[in-house]
């Protein structure tokens, strides 16, 4: 086992007159946190052990019982104060036993005396034997009348039971294997150890159920006694020499009983340790082991008694895993032997008592406060703060704020100023006074800039002087940082006029500094001095100028600054002006831009795109503006505008020789022939000419186009390719002069024939569809007319308007029903004549409707 470091919490324990030899490894601080903390049991115990020596001790949840070498038994509270004293014997007390209630105690001594008595009653048993009594154990439920039993022993194990006449009866449970030196009673089971091994006795069945032999018989049992411990009612832990066994008491199956006990003991885990075992105690599913250690001196090469160790181990089936190990500097450890140490424990509070002749040390499980102490000692402040936050309801000695402040101070000492400032947000929270105190601390070390990003800006709000102090610090050394703070901090955190004056003073030294000018504009904005802010923004051509105008409705202030805005960002300026026509009229904007026609065009163009009619009074001016600055949009403007003077537009386009625009204007003014002529003569574009003729759909234009093209072979090719669906190609072909070479004539003629065949096919297809549809409709009409017609009492004669059926169905009657569903009495219809032998519906004939029309009306 490696040499282990003594936890700092035991520093008070190790102080004394006794020294110890430690290796260099032991003097180094451990980075592994101990699992237990230690303190010496003092007060009355100190007084006792100055004059006497501890020989044994037992622990109850309410008090402690300490036996000494001078035959005294002391009852102590958990702080070590003496509450009661018993003079039992003039010689060593070997063992003390308490029942679960803590009301009855058994004591045995080296001179053979045995006492079992009630601490709060007159009940008492005395006996003196002719040999030393090494052990005593009272029944855990001794307080009950049915459980008045105890065992004691020296060379043999005796069971004492009180009979019904209040007499005590003894019986021998075991003898003949040497002195009995250890015993533990749990529930109905008694475990004891003699020179040969460990036995388990079932008090209910009065049978010994197991024998666990001793492993290392070379060790003297009086010098290296067995340690017994019940983890629960069925789990026994045995420590002897360097061996540990974990035994489970199990029920035997009925088929295996025969003459055997109903229970048996099975060893479920067994492993060796490096040192000699002086005591055992359970800790959840782990074990606490007190070990006696012998080491060899490097100088003299002799064995010497080292400090005892208290280990926490995790048992495994055939081995164990060490969780922690602490070397304890108890008083007089150099003279102690393995038998001089005892380990007692309190199950309810997980307290472990290391008992030696000159000292009693209490080991406790470390709580969250101890964990935080260790983290702080190791300067692990971040982990300490996290642990305190998680367990803030359970910690008693620490405050989250104190840990946090210590963490901040630690970071400052290490020069991690930004991290320290960032942690202030979480640690200081809403405590304004602490914030101000920390700011002044950062000022003293010249690190105001580090804490500035993390200062509270709302809840809480610090004194204005704090914010002004930081702003002045930035203003002296970092203009960009100063500007950032002005943007991020609300204007009501500090005295705005003080900061404005400070910025002005700096601008006197550097009047063109854009950062300071922009920051001053922002300060003016906070101070609602929008005029000065707008002037600075326009001077700087800053993008926020439009946001400032919108946000604070400064349109009245920019009526004379429209050109500046347009020069800065014409797109944003035009959008803003058009969105706010009610505040700055179109007329005012056009007037302001009179001397800047290129900007005037941008404004009017966007106005026209939004609404073709709003700026109609400026459409004539726009013709020149488009012609000068934006010809690609001139033709779309001419097409979309209904207020543009065509003559003026034509004049401008002709002056500038804008052919496409002139063609459009001529066409729109009705002069299609001039437009076509211009296309052919100026553009020489037969496709465009053909397209224009198609749009106009005028035979005279086609005639002009043919006449113009008749002596131009390329034009003839174009016409032959496109004229087929609009003009009879024969008209063009007849006019072509003989011998004229026409490019791609064969292909053009083939295309004409293909187009003609396509037209013929289309006509034939349409004819077939028409015939098929007609036949289908005729068949449908025939089927409809062949259907029966319901005639009942509700139908009337369309002529006399009386019911169509007679009231007396026995009389003969004649009814005529036409396909149109009109019904007549036969006698109500006119007699057929020689000229018109067939009968027709009078109503439908009068309305000039065909048969079946009434059905169609009904369907509608």
Long-range contacts (C-beta under 8 A, 24 or more apart in sequence): 1-274, 1-275, 1-309, 1-322, 1-325, 3-327, 4-30, 4-309, 4-325, 4-326, 4-327, 5-29, 5-30, 5-327, 6-326, 6-327, 6-328, 6-329, 7-34, 7-36, 7-37, 7-38, 7-326, 8-374, 8-377, 9-34, 9-37, 9-38, 9-39, 9-370, 9-373, 10-37, 10-38, 10-39, 10-326, 10-328, 10-329, 10-361, 12-39, 12-40, 13-38, 13-39, 13-40, 13-328, 13-329, 13-330, 13-361, 14-329, 16-329, 16-331, 18-329, 18-331, 18-332, 18-333, 18-334, 20-307, 20-329, 20-333, 21-297, 21-304, 26-327, 31-378, 32-324, 33-366, 33-371, 33-374, 33-375, 34-324, 34-326, 34-366, 34-374, 35-312, 35-323, 35-324, 35-365, 35-366, 36-310, 36-312, 36-324, 36-326, 36-352, 36-363, 36-364, 36-365, 36-366, 37-363, 37-364, 37-365, 37-366, 37-370, 38-326, 38-328, 38-361, 38-362, 38-363, 38-364, 39-361, 39-362, 39-364, 40-359, 40-360, 40-361, 40-362, 41-76, 41-79, 41-80, 41-353, 41-360, 41-361, 41-362, 42-79, 42-80, 43-79, 43-80, 43-81, 43-82, 44-74, 44-76, 44-80, 44-81, 44-82, 45-76, 45-80, 45-360, 46-80, 47-82, 48-72, 48-74, 48-82, 49-331, 49-357, 49-358, 49-359, 49-360, 53-357, 53-358, 54-355, 54-356, 54-357, 54-358, 54-359, 54-360, 55-92, 55-93, 55-94, 55-357, 56-93, 56-94, 56-95, 56-96, 56-342, 56-355, 57-96, 57-342, 57-344, 57-353, 57-355, 57-360, 58-95, 58-96, 58-97, 58-98, 58-344, 59-344, 59-345, 59-346, 59-351, 59-353, 60-98, 60-102, 60-346, 61-102, 61-346, 61-347, 61-348, 61-349, 62-102, 63-102, 64-353, 65-96, 65-98, 65-105, 66-355, 66-360, 67-92, 67-93, 67-94, 67-95, 67-96, 67-107, 68-92, 68-93, 69-93, 69-357, 71-109, 71-111, 73-105, 73-107, 75-119, 78-351, 80-360, 84-119, 88-113, 88-115, 89-113, 94-132, 94-133, 94-134, 94-135, 94-136, 95-134, 95-135, 95-136, 95-137, 95-183, 96-136, 97-136, 97-137, 97-138, 97-150, 97-185, 98-138, 99-138, 99-139, 99-140, 99-141, 99-142, 99-143, 100-140, 100-141, 100-143, 101-142, 101-143, 103-143, 104-138, 104-142, 104-143, 105-138, 106-136, 106-137, 106-138, 106-150, 106-152, 107-136, 108-133, 108-134, 108-135, 108-136, 108-152, 109-133, 112-154, 114-152, 116-150, 116-160, 125-160, 125-168, 129-154, 131-155, 134-179, 134-180, 134-181, 135-180, 135-181, 135-182, 135-183, 135-192, 136-183, 137-183, 137-184, 137-185, 137-190, 138-185, 139-185, 139-203, 140-185, 140-186, 140-187, 149-203, 151-183, 151-185, 151-190, 151-192, 153-180, 153-183, 153-192, 154-179, 154-180, 155-179, 155-180, 156-180, 157-183, 157-192, 159-203, 173-201, 173-208, 174-199, 174-201, 174-208, 178-221, 179-221, 179-222, 181-221, 181-222, 181-225, 181-226, 182-225, 182-226, 182-227, 182-228, 183-228, 184-228, 184-229, 184-230, 184-236, 186-230, 186-232, 186-233, 186-236, 187-233, 189-230, 189-233, 189-236, 189-249, 191-228, 191-230, 191-236, 192-228, 193-221, 193-225, 193-226, 193-228, 193-238, 193-240, 194-221, 195-221, 198-226, 198-228, 198-236, 198-238, 198-240, 200-236, 200-247, 200-249, 200-265, 202-261, 202-262, 202-263, 205-261, 205-262, 205-263, 207-261, 208-261, 209-249, 209-261, 209-263, 209-264, 209-265, 210-247, 210-249, 210-264, 210-265, 212-238, 212-245, 212-247, 212-265, 212-267, 214-240, 214-241, 215-240, 215-241, 215-243, 216-240, 216-241, 216-242, 216-243, 222-339, 223-337, 223-338, 223-339, 224-276, 224-338, 224-339, 225-338, 225-339, 227-277, 227-278, 227-279, 227-280, 227-343, 228-280, 229-280, 229-281, 229-282, 231-282, 236-265, 237-280, 237-282, 237-287, 239-277, 239-279, 239-280, 239-289, 240-277, 241-276, 241-277, 242-272, 242-273, 242-274, 242-275, 242-276, 242-277, 243-270, 243-271, 243-272, 243-273, 243-277, 244-269, 244-270, 244-271, 244-272, 244-273, 244-277, 244-280, 244-287, 244-289, 244-315, 244-320, 245-269, 245-270, 246-270, 246-315, 268-317, 269-315, 269-316, 269-317, 269-318, 270-318, 271-315, 271-316, 271-318, 271-319, 271-320, 273-311, 273-313, 273-320, 275-309, 276-338, 278-308, 278-338, 278-339, 278-341, 278-342, 278-343, 279-341, 279-342, 279-343, 279-344, 279-354, 280-343, 281-343, 281-344, 281-345, 281-352, 282-345, 283-312, 283-350, 283-365, 285-314, 286-312, 286-313, 286-314, 286-315, 286-323, 287-312, 287-313, 287-314, 287-315, 287-320, 288-312, 288-343, 288-345, 288-352, 288-363, 289-313, 290-341, 290-342, 290-343, 290-354, 292-336, 292-337, 292-338, 292-341, 293-327, 304-334, 305-333, 305-334, 305-335, 305-336, 305-337, 306-333, 307-333, 308-333, 308-336, 308-341, 308-354, 308-356, 310-343, 310-352, 310-354, 310-363, 328-354, 328-361, 330-354, 330-356, 330-358, 330-359, 330-361, 331-356, 331-358, 331-359, 332-356, 332-357, 332-358, 332-359, 367-394, 368-394, 368-395, 369-395, 369-396, 369-397, 369-398, 372-398, 372-403, 373-397, 373-398, 376-403, 376-406, 379-410, 381-406, 381-407, 381-410, 381-411, 382-407, 385-427, 400-427, 401-427, 401-431, 404-428, 405-434, 408-438, 412-441, 412-445, 417-442, 417-445, 417-447, 417-450, 417-451, 418-450, 420-450, 421-447, 421-450, 421-451, 421-453, 421-454, 422-454, 424-451, 424-454, 425-454, 425-456, 430-456, 430-459, 430-460, 431-460, 432-456, 432-460, 432-461, 432-462, 435-460, 435-462, 435-466, 436-462, 436-463, 436-466, 439-466, 439-469, 439-470, 443-469, 448-473, 449-473, 449-474, 449-478, 449-481, 452-481, 452-485, 457-488, 457-489, 457-490, 457-493, 458-490, 461-493, 462-493, 464-493, 464-494, 464-495, 467-493, 467-494, 468-494, 468-495, 468-498, 468-499, 471-499, 471-502, 472-502, 475-502, 475-503, 475-506, 479-513, 479-515, 479-516, 479-519, 480-515, 482-515, 482-519, 483-515, 483-516, 483-518, 483-519, 483-522, 486-519, 486-522, 486-523, 487-522, 491-523, 491-526, 491-527, 496-523, 496-526, 496-527, 497-527, 499-523, 500-524, 500-527, 514-540, 518-542, 525-552, 530-554, 530-557, 531-557, 534-558, 534-561, 538-564, 538-565, 538-568, 541-568, 543-569, 546-572, 546-573, 546-576, 549-576, 550-576, 553-583, 555-580, 555-583, 555-584, 556-583, 558-584, 559-584, 559-588, 559-592, 560-592, 562-589, 562-592, 562-593, 563-592, 563-593, 563-596, 563-599, 566-593, 566-596, 566-599, 566-602, 566-603, 567-599, 570-599, 570-602, 574-602, 574-603, 574-606, 575-606, 577-603, 578-603, 578-606, 578-607, 578-610, 586-614, 586-615, 590-618, 597-625, 597-628, 597-629, 598-629, 600-625, 601-625, 601-626, 601-628, 601-629, 601-630, 605-630, 605-633, 608-637, 608-640, 608-641, 612-640, 612-641, 612-642, 613-642, 613-643, 616-641, 616-643, 619-643, 619-644, 619-645, 620-644, 620-645, 620-648, 623-648, 623-649, 623-652, 624-652, 627-652, 627-653, 627-656, 627-658, 631-658, 634-658, 634-661, 635-660, 635-661, 635-664, 638-664, 638-665, 638-668, 639-664, 659-683, 663-692, 667-692, 667-696, 672-696, 672-698, 672-701, 673-700, 673-701, 673-704, 676-701, 676-704, 676-705, 677-704, 677-708, 680-705, 680-708, 680-709, 680-715, 686-714, 686-715, 686-718, 686-719, 687-718, 687-722, 690-718, 690-719, 690-722, 690-723, 693-726, 694-726, 697-726, 699-727, 702-726, 702-727, 706-731, 706-732, 706-735, 710-735, 710-736, 710-737, 711-737, 713-740, 713-741, 713-742, 713-743, 714-743, 716-740, 716-742, 717-742, 717-743, 717-744, 717-745, 717-748, 720-745, 720-748, 720-749, 720-751, 720-752, 721-748, 721-751, 724-751, 724-752, 724-755, 724-756, 725-755, 725-759, 781-852, 784-852, 784-855, 785-819, 785-851, 785-852, 789-817, 789-821, 791-815, 791-817, 791-823, 795-823, 796-823, 797-823, 797-824, 797-825, 797-828, 798-822, 798-823, 798-824, 798-841, 798-842, 798-843, 799-824, 799-825, 799-828, 799-829, 799-842, 800-825, 800-828, 818-844, 818-851, 819-851, 819-852, 819-855, 820-844, 820-849, 820-851, 820-852, 820-853, 820-854, 820-855, 821-854, 821-855, 821-858, 822-854
